[in-house]
């Protein structure tokens, strides 16, 4: 398998072609250094066989941005500890150095001034001088607001406003960061060619008139200067360059701003090789305001949509080229390598989902494949939370959460084969237990099959397909069309109950009309839908059902009690849903409580609670999407210890991440 072949990159030899590209994790310490959480996360990737791991967004200055930082020599030991750990597994470590796209010293001075004003205000208050207290507090709030405004300044302004002296300072700070990395035993530097550098290269964002603006040669000048500075400061390190391209959306519009169009980008790739860059990572340009443009969710762009450009770069340069972006499977990566379209495969979200890709590929074992749902990873990055995968219960807690071999083999019965039950079965079997799963339906997966029906959601079925592959290899007995009797449960040593949930119907007049149907039945294809459908409930199920109805040619209205629909939807997916609704004229009745439905099911009577006005919605059908309630299992007389997981385990039903984690934890404690 070519994916497992070693490759020479600069002065490094990578043991295989599996790369963990830079992702912001949120695992680092408050000062940006590598703490236990980061250490355990990246070490786990090395244990799983990855040959090349890149830490994303390492700042060379002490910035307010919540990212890793290597801006002071005192931080070197934490990076050295990590480098040494990865080297134990023959895994190379790289730091992606970036500089925030704002005036870091200027913002720092403003934040300090705000703090000083706050201190002065408190002193004045203690002295009884309330006039000064109020004035200083107002000053503190204003300066803080101005600082945050500058912090979130549009990249285009900083590109235009940064002086030559500021750019020189930034270049020097990047070089010193590379020097510290070299002293820490880090193997490589990845130049973040997006962000500041990519924006300077961009004809879209760069409007300078000095030596860094205008012509192609001027726009790429600073990036080449940075490469030279890194090589001079850290001559023993391999240098990789993340090269962002502005691509095209399906409608012909530009995707991305902070990068180069294809023709210039390919020319720049050759210049980078001439400057001594050892590897180029072909990537999507950023700075659009939506991370879905660079890390696209399922069903929105083709798999590895940047590959055509990557192929052209590969044909232009003689140094290795890495590709990233929706390369979900080992088979896809292998095909890219065999076709000569790239030399290294970046498995970002995929390694979050399963850190053992390389080891499992070598052993021929099933791999848990990423769904590209963006729920735990990209949403976390945008929400300044720890990154995670909805299918991996260990992300971010690798030092404390792992599958523990059992001291004795026990017989575990699992009732229900939804996602929580399937994960419980996997973990229990890996611990050494004998596992029997009882599922009353004719297939495993539970509600995943409904979740896969709406537009763009088909890829979620990979979650179930993984268990269908792995459980037989673990000798898990899955009994379909079967219910676990009390005798079966009493004969077991432990029982995990994963019987799921059922959909709800509003207890209002008219809800029993023949024209009122369940969203679950709609998605399952159990009822025919047509005409104008009023969807009651604008949560995730309601909005996805609405999209499905539009696909079926229906006209749709959505009625939601909250002040907005799709609350909790991924920020990378929500704009697509809203664009779809706008295009198809979906009417949204928010802050609206349904009171009743006429007996014929042709009219919804409701109240706008914000305005206190009655609302009447004429329709042909009403689709209920008002949530779900846990199922119960008759366990009277069952003496075996019971553990409830997934939807049936609490007062509120679980999303896929909570279901997986509850199944994992329950099985890991038996």
Steps between C-alpha positions, in 0.01 A plus 500: 500500500653826385345689792731303728815558293763731643585825326793741511398860570795737523732355761222290656383150422133447576419136578170525308284754315248561782504862617299674770459850354469808723174530691430741782427276800459726803701246702799723571559677831389858562849628416497299177753238611454125470327358806380151582188518285696600188780260583266202531301591190797530266678201655188293434521591131861382497405174672241450227769501234482849350837592353469878503305713748458877464391718790278770356510878551811530717539871570850648518374790714311528826157552353152502648404234246428163670762304308827320572790740542876470482589862563739463793795272572332390822244310291763291320504211753129424452546471125815293549312256723243454225760465224685235702177310557405496132850392403457187714246391239706618201257785443625838383369820657442829320374836620279709276611857574248774444463859604157636600349735248500803725744737668599279794705762694231763442222277630720400794553862597126567479413202719759610755362854496150364560624299796679802647185708467309225675750495786479879532121475509508254789742718695274799448201300621687394813579868562135595459563694178206367299533757222854382421390140542227537237728692263781242523259209461356662187854552370588135571191372319561724198866404463411133540234530230746677270761230564259222409390688193865519393543135593225404258605748234449390142818343370501729198557805719802360679654388172468855370593681823795296628820701459826365364638516854207297635543239229872481580420449868254224414753332272761511776257358756421212262871434452558496876208262545662268247828528691325399822335209320839380382637519854197301620581217263205568273556359151332747268330835456183538300464855372137607531459628148142606565418767760752788483726357231218379281323832529811684390522265201133554414374733231169504690636623835830672423459861389846625597702725272848434643739215430250252649205592278396509139690258278524127556867535592419765761208311652702181554811689616420493871417129504835421339675727750336306783617169352854635476490630858383160629771313312767736632378479861438123500715347228457141618121500473295376208279780363149433375278769350122498521404647163137622489307524175186695423268243343154519347163417647243308301332828401828638364568739787838514673560277798751673728691828495833460677692316234576482131302406194617179338728642230693726739496238774672245281760760403551574870547129574801500268638811672463329837696201378773731374505669843578170668157386619506121546128421467184680390158437648229599253207647691184707469528874554323644805365839616140463392344513846393136489736218594284273287684643201829349615364205701180420309226288658358184351326520167603854413803448275648193330746287692847661491367787291842671480664195341487630138713799604724278711563285196612805300735609780640146514568516125681833543739435789742220581460519880232296683144633499238435770125509446232568762124534517233227502733208437283278716624148433828315470384382159456859382846595622652193337340585167636857514851370569485233232379755246797722581275791596665553841775350716360542853140476621368733767241323715381778731147436619552135411778460759281671759245231426747211497863568600602147397458543124857402416515203738160370390591540133809291565301233684206503260257598777181706451551874550240727659454758226426867554148619421611854410211618718710783656298467822780429745800639316432812294213617719730467801772705330253776418353486849843509670446156653709185509502324167351152486329248274142390559605138440812500720443508875871542573586830324669743734502254789738237361697499825201395710244349263603184317370147467605301804547122468269321741643288779244230421286420200129550564186448296351835399154532344419822316136581432475718190735552206486872452826693502531489882443126515742434215776702665438321829531167317829602339659616823376205705637255244837677484521472877470122468132445578259266320237727344149436369298783345122470460325725249128475434528651150652331196812717492737679736542876516175627646431866429818538291300371205252785542778754549655393168188579293501885475712674235878479547466254792563167326858482626384457860433134414876440523457495877283189479704337223804504729322294766370261234864434408664497843250313719523165314880517528460547876268195519205711609175312445234730355149357515269686260120483517550388859407632841700436812272306733528526874652152507767611252579806710509300823742249348749782428757650735414855392231661287532827310163644400507705178138494389500854361211740477177567314372814336249723673171649392365824643204432731275754330161485332523374143829317546326170420386613155592271212684794340731534801807279462827440683831630367649159582238330282564753223876435504442124522285514186195367683271782388454689177537877516384766256382858474564756772644340814504682832789363704435539872839532668803679361774308676756289316250228409242755389738698279649188343150360440408831339795469262392146416146621428635768269694232317170314455345806338294618796444856611609539863432717803677451833344581836741536793444615860854635535624821339692317227501169321781243479638590841812287552564435132860515383610849401645351182165350399252763616576746214424222249167423666400866511598552137289198407204636696533845343522353152188290555295760686477321833298707747636498855257562783730549800391588855183317403308257719259256336162487674304262281456348158165494325326163481584460132868575565493786252562794731739566790375742763780662700609807695803719443614528862732793430224714350197347668329446165306200372642323197317275252698285260315333213658174385433161343687298761648551846834337583581462869869546592470600864761272651524154647461317828697209634367149461453283805576132546309268728771378735284392789649176628838560337767450765808561283658846543363741239662805341305734272673674209407729213154648460345289773757592765378840612222753503622646170574291193860489382672628189745270324800617704322449832370161387847380401657621823233347720539164327878519522504594867246239605685216330836621628382478860359145496 
